[in-house]
């Protein structure tokens, strides 16, 4: 990467605010739904719970998701082998009843999905130890 080579992977990133008291519910929810992502072709998923997230003077993660004082910022990403696999996986997720928040059989989201920030990214630099 970084040398003009065609990227061989794709990454979806997510930032959200979850009630601090509901960390276990967030972790359980993420584990359940991340398994679905993996079934649709994701190769790696990281769910991060804010631990050292500084407040900025102009902007920061808290402002990005309008976090309240009783919420923790979570930062997650999903790695895919390529954008085509990601696009196909996202289409399958949109059609899967397990992903439908209005389905009464699904667990409720332990965060406000309206304040979640997300996007897809083409890696341009990748370094590994």
MMTF fields as JSON, N, C-alpha, C and O atoms, coordinates in Angstrom:
{
  "mmtfVersion": "1.0.0",
  "mmtfProducer": "UNKNOWN",
  "numBonds": 515,
  "numAtoms": 516,
  "numGroups": 129,
  "numChains": 1,
  "numModels": 1,
  "chainsPerModel": [1],
  "groupsPerChain": [129],
  "chainIdList": ["A"],
  "bondAtomList": [4, 2, 8, 6, 12, 10, 16, 14, 20, 18, 24, 22, 28, 26, 32, 30, 36, 34, 40, 38, 44, 42, 48, 46, 52, 50, 56, 54, 60, 58, 64, 62, 68, 66, 72, 70, 76, 74, 80, 78, 84, 82, 88, 86, 92, 90, 96, 94, 100, 98, 104, 102, 108, 106, 112, 110, 116, 114, 120, 118, 124, 122, 128, 126, 132, 130, 136, 134, 140, 138, 144, 142, 148, 146, 152, 150, 156, 154, 160, 158, 164, 162, 168, 166, 172, 170, 176, 174, 180, 178, 184, 182, 188, 186, 192, 190, 196, 194, 200, 198, 204, 202, 208, 206, 212, 210, 216, 214, 220, 218, 224, 222, 228, 226, 232, 230, 236, 234, 240, 238, 244, 242, 248, 246, 252, 250, 256, 254, 260, 258, 264, 262, 268, 266, 272, 270, 276, 274, 280, 278, 284, 282, 288, 286, 292, 290, 296, 294, 300, 298, 304, 302, 308, 306, 312, 310, 316, 314, 320, 318, 324, 322, 328, 326, 332, 330, 336, 334, 340, 338, 344, 342, 348, 346, 352, 350, 356, 354, 360, 358, 364, 362, 368, 366, 372, 370, 376, 374, 380, 378, 384, 382, 388, 386, 392, 390, 396, 394, 400, 398, 404, 402, 408, 406, 412, 410, 416, 414, 420, 418, 424, 422, 428, 426, 432, 430, 436, 434, 440, 438, 444, 442, 448, 446, 452, 450, 456, 454, 460, 458, 464, 462, 468, 466, 472, 470, 476, 474, 480, 478, 484, 482, 488, 486, 492, 490, 496, 494, 500, 498, 504, 502, 508, 506, 512, 510],
  "bondOrderList": [1, 1, 1, 1, 1, 1, 1, 1, 1, 1, 1, 1, 1, 1, 1, 1, 1, 1, 1, 1, 1, 1, 1, 1, 1, 1, 1, 1, 1, 1, 1, 1, 1, 1, 1, 1, 1, 1, 1, 1, 1, 1, 1, 1, 1, 1, 1, 1, 1, 1, 1, 1, 1, 1, 1, 1, 1, 1, 1, 1, 1, 1, 1, 1, 1, 1, 1, 1, 1, 1, 1, 1, 1, 1, 1, 1, 1, 1, 1, 1, 1, 1, 1, 1, 1, 1, 1, 1, 1, 1, 1, 1, 1, 1, 1, 1, 1, 1, 1, 1, 1, 1, 1, 1, 1, 1, 1, 1, 1, 1, 1, 1, 1, 1, 1, 1, 1, 1, 1, 1, 1, 1, 1, 1, 1, 1, 1, 1],
  "groupList": [{"groupName": "UNK", "atomNameList": ["N", "CA", "C", "O"], "elementList": ["N", "C", "C", "O"], "formalChargeList": [0, 0, 0, 0], "bondAtomList": [1, 0, 2, 1, 3, 2], "bondOrderList": [1, 1, 2], "singleLetterCode": "X", "chemCompType": "L-PEPTIDE LINKING"}],
  "groupTypeList": [0, 0, 0, 0, 0, 0, 0, 0, 0, 0, 0, 0, 0, 0, 0, 0, 0, 0, 0, 0, 0, 0, 0, 0, 0, 0, 0, 0, 0, 0, 0, 0, 0, 0, 0, 0, 0, 0, 0, 0, 0, 0, 0, 0, 0, 0, 0, 0, 0, 0, 0, 0, 0, 0, 0, 0, 0, 0, 0, 0, 0, 0, 0, 0, 0, 0, 0, 0, 0, 0, 0, 0, 0, 0, 0, 0, 0, 0, 0, 0, 0, 0, 0, 0, 0, 0, 0, 0, 0, 0, 0, 0, 0, 0, 0, 0, 0, 0, 0, 0, 0, 0, 0, 0, 0, 0, 0, 0, 0, 0, 0, 0, 0, 0, 0, 0, 0, 0, 0, 0, 0, 0, 0, 0, 0, 0, 0, 0, 0],
  "groupIdList": [1, 2, 3, 4, 5, 6, 7, 8, 9, 10, 11, 12, 13, 14, 15, 16, 17, 18, 19, 20, 21, 22, 23, 24, 25, 26, 27, 28, 29, 30, 31, 32, 33, 34, 35, 36, 37, 38, 39, 40, 41, 42, 43, 44, 45, 46, 47, 48, 49, 50, 51, 52, 53, 54, 55, 56, 57, 58, 59, 60, 61, 62, 63, 64, 65, 66, 67, 68, 69, 70, 71, 72, 73, 74, 75, 76, 77, 78, 79, 80, 81, 82, 83, 84, 85, 86, 87, 88, 89, 90, 91, 92, 93, 94, 95, 96, 97, 98, 99, 100, 101, 102, 103, 104, 105, 106, 107, 108, 109, 110, 111, 112, 113, 114, 115, 116, 117, 118, 119, 120, 121, 122, 123, 124, 125, 126, 127, 128, 129],
  "secStructList": [7, 7, 1, 1, 7, 7, 7, 7, 7, 3, 3, 3, 3, 3, 3, 3, 3, 3, 3, 4, 4, 4, 2, 2, 2, 2, 2, 2, 2, 2, 2, 2, 2, 2, 2, 2, 2, 2, 2, 6, 6, 3, 3, 3, 3, 3, 3, 3, 3, 7, 1, 1, 7, 7, 7, 7, 1, 1, 7, 7, 2, 2, 2, 2, 6, 6, 7, 7, 6, 6, 3, 3, 3, 3, 3, 3, 3, 3, 3, 3, 1, 1, 2, 2, 2, 2, 2, 2, 2, 2, 2, 2, 2, 2, 2, 7, 4, 4, 4, 7, 6, 6, 7, 6, 6, 1, 7, 7, 7, 1, 5, 7, 4, 4, 4, 7, 3, 3, 3, 3, 3, 7, 7, 1, 7, 7, 7, 7, 7],
  "xCoordList": [0.839, 0.0, 0.883, 2.043, 0.328, 1.067, 1.981, 2.517, 2.167, 3.051, 2.28, 2.85, 0.968, 0.145, -0.473, -1.232, -0.152, -0.715, -2.213, -2.684, -2.942, -4.376, -4.599, -4.08, -5.374, -5.631, -6.346, -7.209, -5.977, -6.595, -7.584, -8.071, -7.884, -8.836, -9.723, -9.508, -10.715, -11.638, -12.027, -12.107, -12.271, -12.558, -13.789, -13.906, -14.702, -15.821, -15.495, -15.104, -15.653, -15.394, -16.675, -17.545, -16.779, -17.962, -17.556, -16.646, -18.226, -18.057, -19.465, -20.358, -19.661, -20.972, -20.807, -19.727, -21.892, -21.917, -22.889, -24.023, -22.441, -23.281, -23.309, -22.322, -24.44, -24.485, -23.376, -23.24, -22.601, -21.473, -21.924, -21.223, -23.072, -23.582, -23.95, -24.118, -24.076, -24.499, -23.359, -23.584, -22.14, -20.988, -21.189, -20.884, -21.692, -21.904, -22.95, -22.787, -24.021, -25.048, -24.481, -24.795, -23.641, -22.996, -22.118, -22.162, -21.325, -20.416, -21.201, -20.832, -22.272, -23.105, -23.739, -23.75, -24.264, -24.894, -23.872, -24.148, -22.697, -21.656, -21.233, -21.052, -21.078, -20.679, -21.712, -21.356, -22.981, -24.056, -24.029, -24.039, -23.996, -24.1, -22.789, -22.804, -21.663, -20.384, -20.249, -19.61, -20.856, -20.85, -21.561, -21.159, -22.612, -23.321, -22.418, -22.347, -21.721, -20.774, -19.757, -19.461, -19.229, -18.226, -18.827, -18.162, -20.072, -20.738, -20.944, -21.095, -20.949, -21.133, -19.813, -19.812, -18.693, -17.415, -16.399, -15.268, -16.753, -15.759, -14.634, -14.864, -13.429, -12.276, -11.78, -11.084, -12.13, -11.675, -12.575, -12.957, -12.909, -13.732, -13.141, -12.792, -13.031, -12.571, -13.672, -14.18, -14.036, -14.971, -14.169, -13.694, -14.017, -13.238, -14.136, -15.018, -13.913, -14.653, -13.741, -12.634, -14.178, -13.338, -12.644, -13.279, -11.344, -10.533, -9.687, -9.547, -9.135, -8.278, -8.685, -7.963, -9.856, -10.435, -10.47, -11.37, -9.504, -9.435, -10.543, -11.015, -10.921, -11.871, -11.057, -10.061, -11.486, -10.773, -11.332, -12.374, -10.63, -11.109, -11.957, -12.778, -11.765, -12.55, -13.497, -14.669, -12.985, -13.802, -13.2, -12.034, -13.977, -13.51, -14.536, -15.584, -14.227, -15.143, -16.474, -17.532, -16.423, -17.656, -18.623, -19.814, -18.101, -18.958, -19.464, -20.596, -18.644, -19.031, -20.293, -21.102, -20.453, -21.615, -22.566, -23.466, -22.351, -23.184, -23.313, -24.412, -22.169, -22.167, -22.562, -22.155, -23.357, -23.738, -22.712, -21.873, -22.773, -21.812, -21.864, -20.873, -23.002, -23.146, -22.923, -23.328, -22.278, -22.011, -20.511, -19.728, -20.143, -18.77, -18.734, -19.64, -17.69, -17.527, -16.945, -15.966, -17.565, -17.067, -16.588, -17.204, -15.496, -14.885, -14.683, -14.036, -15.233, -15.181, -14.804, -14.994, -14.268, -14.052, -14.215, -14.013, -14.59, -14.794, -13.888, -13.941, -13.066, -12.169, -12.765, -13.292, -12.663, -13.167, -12.017, -11.057, -12.085, -10.993, -10.914, -9.837, -12.053, -12.09, -13.445, -14.347, -13.585, -14.821, -15.992, -17.123, -15.74, -16.83, -17.444, -18.666, -16.602, -17.104, -17.866, -18.911, -17.349, -18.034, -19.393, -20.389, -19.448, -20.719, -21.739, -22.906, -21.305, -22.204, -22.635, -23.802, -21.71, -22.035, -23.014, -23.942, -22.817, -23.736, -25.13, -26.13, -25.211, -26.502, -27.21, -28.405, -26.464, -27.059, -27.538, -28.589, -26.758, -27.162, -28.445, -29.306, -28.575, -29.774, -31.015, -32.123, -30.833, -31.948, -32.184, -33.199, -31.278, -31.34, -32.237, -31.986, -33.267, -34.166, -33.463, -33.96, -32.319, -31.572, -30.982, -30.631, -30.872, -30.292, -31.354, -31.009, -32.617, -33.714, -34.062, -34.561, -33.807, -34.093, -35.583, -35.945, -36.444, -37.883, -38.381, -39.53, -37.537, -37.894, -37.9, -36.859, -39.064, -39.201, -38.376, -38.147, -37.932, -37.107, -35.634, -34.858, -35.249, -33.861, -33.658, -34.57, -32.468, -32.208, -32.186, -31.776, -32.62, -32.595, -31.157, -30.276, -30.939, -29.61, -29.331, -30.16, -28.188, -27.858, -27.171, -26.322, -27.541, -27.016, -27.974, -28.831, -27.827, -28.678, -28.054, -27.083, -28.619, -28.081, -28.149, -27.421, -29.02, -29.129, -27.871, -27.581, -27.12, -25.906, -24.635, -23.534, -24.771, -23.604, -23.037, -23.784, -21.722, -21.011, -20.321, -19.69, -20.447, -19.824, -19.41, -19.878, -18.538, -18.109, -17.216, -16.679, -17.063, -16.2, -14.917, -14.928, -13.821, -12.511, -11.646, -11.613, -10.955, -9.956, -8.612, -8.165, -7.954, -6.638, -5.635, -5.585, -4.849, -3.807, -2.419, -1.415, -2.366, -1.11, -1.431, -2.401, -0.602, -0.764, 0.632, 1.439, 0.897, 2.175, 1.891, 0.9, 2.736, 2.591, 3.933, 4.981, 3.883, 5.127, 5.517, 6.534],
  "yCoordList": [-1.18, 0.0, 1.242, 1.196, 2.325, 3.569, 3.723, 4.806, 2.638, 2.7, 2.724, 2.477, 3.024, 3.052, 1.704, 1.582, 0.682, -0.635, -0.613, 0.16, -1.462, -1.566, -2.183, -3.261, -1.5, -2.053, -3.401, -3.598, -4.302, -5.622, -5.8, -6.907, -4.743, -4.859, -3.616, -2.647, -3.674, -2.553, -2.523, -3.568, -1.324, -1.178, -0.305, 0.762, -0.765, 0.063, 0.502, -0.319, 1.793, 2.328, 2.876, 3.391, 2.76, 3.189, 3.878, 3.421, 4.973, 5.649, 5.859, 6.296, 5.546, 5.725, 5.997, 5.821, 6.427, 6.644, 5.641, 5.511, 4.934, 3.96, 4.297, 4.79, 4.031, 4.273, 3.499, 2.288, 4.197, 3.576, 2.38, 1.37, 2.484, 1.399, 0.154, -0.927, 0.307, -0.803, -1.421, -1.957, -1.351, -1.911, -3.399, -3.849, -4.163, -5.599, -5.824, -6.705, -5.034, -5.171, -4.818, -5.471, -3.775, -3.393, -4.535, -4.881, -5.113, -6.199, -7.415, -8.029, -7.758, -8.892, -8.62, -9.488, -7.417, -7.025, -7.094, -7.657, -6.521, -6.514, -7.94, -8.254, -8.789, -10.166, -10.873, -11.593, -10.667, -11.288, -10.817, -11.63, -9.508, -8.986, -9.06, -9.152, -9.025, -9.176, -10.569, -10.746, -11.552, -12.906, -12.935, -13.674, -12.136, -12.05, -11.418, -11.898, -10.324, -9.694, -10.726, -10.796, -11.52, -12.519, -13.54, -13.975, -13.918, -14.862, -14.311, -15.074, -12.992, -12.358, -11.933, -11.192, -12.386, -12.18, -11.305, -11.203, -10.66, -9.865, -10.781, -11.945, -10.244, -11.054, -10.732, -11.543, -9.552, -9.143, -8.018, -7.139, -8.056, -7.004, -6.622, -7.487, -5.336, -4.817, -3.935, -3.049, -4.174, -3.329, -2.683, -3.374, -1.374, -0.668, 0.146, 0.867, 0.032, 0.783, 1.897, 1.624, 3.142, 4.289, 4.175, 3.923, 4.36, 4.259, 5.514, 6.005, 6.023, 7.212, 8.107, 8.228, 8.731, 9.525, 10.979, 11.369, 11.778, 13.161, 14.037, 13.823, 14.994, 16.013, 17.105, 17.578, 17.499, 18.516, 19.9, 20.057, 20.896, 22.278, 22.702, 23.612, 22.05, 22.385, 21.26, 21.5, 20.031, 18.87, 17.646, 17.662, 16.607, 15.362, 14.263, 14.51, 13.058, 11.936, 12.177, 11.825, 12.774, 13.022, 13.899, 13.602, 14.98, 15.881, 15.211, 15.45, 14.39, 13.737, 12.892, 12.783, 12.294, 11.434, 12.017, 11.333, 13.291, 13.978, 13.167, 12.994, 12.669, 11.841, 12.659, 13.809, 12.041, 12.634, 12.25, 11.38, 12.889, 12.62, 11.179, 10.673, 10.521, 9.148, 8.118, 6.962, 8.546, 7.655, 7.534, 8.429, 6.414, 6.148, 6.047, 5.484, 6.59, 6.503, 5.132, 4.681, 4.489, 3.216, 3.44, 4.182, 2.796, 2.921, 1.507, 0.68, 1.238, -0.116, -0.082, 0.922, -1.189, -1.31, -2.759, -3.699, -2.89, -4.192, -4.25, -3.377, -5.273, -5.456, -6.496, -7.526, -6.191, -7.056, -7.373, -6.606, -8.483, -8.792, -7.803, -7.584, -7.203, -6.233, -5.527, -5.937, -4.475, -3.693, -4.482, -4.321, -5.326, -6.117, -7.045, -7.181, -7.679, -8.547, -7.722, -8.147, -6.553, -5.661, -5.24, -5.294, -4.822, -4.389, -5.53, -5.321, -6.717, -7.882, -8.213, -8.524, -8.149, -8.425, -7.415, -7.786, -6.146, -5.109, -5.301, -5.097, -5.684, -5.942, -7.092, -7.013, -8.163, -9.3, -8.888, -9.339, -8.023, -7.579, -6.763, -6.902, -5.91, -5.083, -5.951, -5.555, -7.116, -8.014, -9.051, -9.747, -9.164, -10.199, -9.754, -8.704, -10.519, -10.123, -10.042, -9.374, -10.712, -10.628, -9.242, -8.879, -8.46, -7.117, -6.026, -4.852, -6.379, -5.415, -4.994, -5.812, -3.726, -3.296, -3.301, -3.28, -3.328, -3.368, -4.794, -4.988, -5.788, -7.184, -7.433, -7.341, -7.745, -7.892, -9.045, -9.104, -9.954, -11.07, -10.688, -11.436, -9.527, -9.068, -8.296, -7.611, -8.401, -7.605, -6.119, -5.743, -5.278, -3.828, -3.312, -3.819, -2.296, -1.687, -0.987, -0.208, -1.254, -0.605, 0.746, 1.146, 1.435, 2.769, 3.424, 2.76, 4.728, 5.481, 5.438, 6.142, 4.611, 4.455, 5.721, 5.851, 6.663, 7.926, 8.782, 9.622, 8.562, 9.358, 8.623, 9.125, 7.456, 6.704, 7.35, 7.772, 7.421, 7.918, 6.706, 5.913, 6.57, 5.414, 5.755, 6.734, 4.944, 5.13, 3.996, 3.248, 3.877, 2.868, 3.499, 4.612, 2.778, 3.339, 2.37, 1.171, 2.905, 2.163, 2.391, 3.536, 1.354, 1.539, 2.108, 1.675, 3.072, 3.642, 3.414, 3.494, 3.133, 2.771, 1.676, 1.772, 0.635, -0.421, -0.86, -1.288, -0.744, -1.181, -2.284, -2.22, -3.266, -4.352, -4.636, -4.499, -5.031, -5.389, -6.8, -7.298],
  "zCoordList": [0.0, 0.0, 0.0, 0.408, -0.453, -0.449, -1.653, -1.888, -2.43, -3.583, -4.888, -5.951, -4.82, -6.008, -6.33, -7.291, -5.532, -5.764, -5.471, -4.636, -6.162, -5.921, -4.548, -4.26, -3.693, -2.363, -2.466, -3.321, -1.597, -1.62, -0.477, -0.252, 0.236, 1.321, 1.368, 0.641, 2.235, 2.412, 3.881, 4.527, 4.413, 5.837, 6.029, 5.427, 6.871, 7.332, 8.749, 9.578, 9.035, 10.37, 10.986, 10.284, 12.305, 13.04, 14.331, 15.022, 14.66, 15.945, 16.491, 15.766, 17.767, 18.384, 19.871, 20.435, 20.49, 21.938, 22.537, 22.077, 23.561, 24.253, 25.738, 26.284, 26.395, 27.839, 28.558, 28.382, 29.357, 30.052, 30.88, 30.945, 31.502, 32.343, 31.53, 32.093, 30.208, 29.351, 28.553, 27.468, 29.077, 28.353, 28.059, 26.955, 29.015, 28.788, 27.698, 26.853, 27.713, 26.678, 25.305, 24.31, 25.258, 24.0, 23.492, 22.311, 24.384, 24.007, 23.511, 22.51, 24.206, 23.776, 22.416, 21.544, 22.244, 20.978, 19.844, 18.785, 20.072, 19.052, 18.69, 17.514, 19.685, 19.429, 18.557, 17.624, 18.861, 18.08, 16.637, 15.713, 16.441, 15.084, 14.323, 13.095, 15.007, 14.319, 13.714, 12.677, 14.37, 13.822, 12.472, 11.574, 12.325, 11.05, 9.991, 8.859, 10.371, 9.449, 8.958, 7.765, 9.877, 9.504, 8.536, 7.596, 8.766, 7.875, 6.468, 5.514, 6.343, 5.038, 4.411, 3.428, 4.959, 4.297, 4.997, 4.524, 6.117, 6.845, 7.324, 7.651, 7.36, 7.769, 9.165, 9.776, 9.682, 11.012, 11.49, 10.718, 12.775, 13.371, 14.72, 15.523, 14.959, 16.244, 16.812, 16.125, 18.054, 18.79, 19.914, 20.815, 19.866, 20.887, 21.803, 21.336, 23.108, 24.126, 24.609, 25.072, 24.513, 24.854, 26.192, 27.216, 26.177, 27.386, 27.578, 28.699, 26.512, 26.557, 25.387, 24.398, 25.522, 24.444, 24.911, 25.656, 24.482, 24.974, 24.385, 23.268, 25.155, 24.679, 24.005, 24.553, 22.818, 22.061, 22.321, 22.957, 21.824, 21.973, 20.781, 20.896, 19.641, 18.447, 18.053, 17.76, 18.047, 17.716, 18.395, 18.792, 18.527, 19.133, 18.871, 18.273, 19.319, 19.136, 19.851, 19.329, 21.04, 21.807, 21.02, 20.93, 20.455, 19.686, 18.408, 17.988, 17.8, 16.549, 16.712, 15.791, 17.897, 18.13, 19.179, 19.665, 19.52, 20.513, 21.8, 22.327, 22.302, 23.505, 24.731, 24.891, 25.581, 26.856, 27.919, 27.684, 29.08, 30.147, 30.651, 31.178, 30.495, 30.971, 29.865, 29.993, 28.779, 27.656, 27.39, 27.707, 26.805, 26.4, 24.881, 24.267, 24.285, 22.836, 22.482, 23.077, 21.509, 20.992, 19.558, 18.792, 19.217, 17.895, 17.363, 18.006, 16.201, 15.66, 14.191, 13.505, 13.729, 12.296, 11.867, 12.636, 10.603, 9.982, 8.763, 7.898, 8.7, 7.562, 6.616, 7.037, 5.34, 4.276, 3.331, 3.263, 2.598, 1.663, 0.502, -0.052, 0.129, -0.964, -0.935, -0.205, -1.725, -1.729, -2.296, -1.839, -3.278, -3.856, -2.804, -2.734, -1.99, -0.922, 0.102, 0.595, 0.419, 1.365, 0.821, 1.543, -0.435, -1.017, -1.015, -0.682, -1.381, -1.378, 0.049, 0.286, 0.994, 2.39, 2.958, 3.676, 2.644, 3.123, 2.519, 3.209, 1.262, 0.638, 1.352, 1.637, 1.638, 2.349, 3.739, 4.195, 4.419, 5.754, 5.705, 6.574, 4.687, 4.567, 4.348, 4.712, 3.762, 3.466, 4.567, 4.544, 5.516, 6.54, 7.698, 8.288, 8.035, 9.128, 10.493, 11.4, 10.647, 11.918, 12.13, 13.253, 11.05, 11.145, 11.246, 11.375, 11.192, 11.185, 12.615, 13.387, 12.983, 14.354, 14.69, 15.866, 13.686, 13.965, 14.197, 14.596, 13.955, 14.193, 15.695, 16.345, 16.248, 17.705, 18.269, 19.477, 17.419, 17.883, 18.038, 18.633, 17.505, 17.605, 18.897, 19.361, 19.485, 20.694, 20.35, 19.252, 21.275, 21.004, 20.953, 21.648, 20.117, 20.039, 21.379, 21.848, 21.99, 23.267, 23.065, 23.862, 22.003, 21.699, 20.726, 20.142, 20.553, 19.636, 18.238, 17.959, 17.375, 16.03, 15.191, 14.207, 15.569, 14.829, 14.979, 14.128, 16.075, 16.307, 15.902, 16.128, 15.313, 14.873, 13.612, 12.729, 13.54, 12.358, 11.733, 12.431, 10.414, 9.771, 8.354, 7.773, 7.812, 6.436, 5.989, 6.805, 4.674, 4.082, 3.557, 3.032, 3.703, 3.401, 2.608, 2.887, 1.628, 0.882, 1.548, 1.63, 2.022, 2.649, 1.635, 0.484, 2.083, 1.233, 1.823, 1.114, 3.11, 3.779, 4.787, 5.539, 4.79, 5.78, 6.194, 5.369, 7.478, 8.04, 9.06, 9.788, 9.109, 10.081, 10.715, 10.084, 11.964, 12.665, 12.314, 12.796]
}
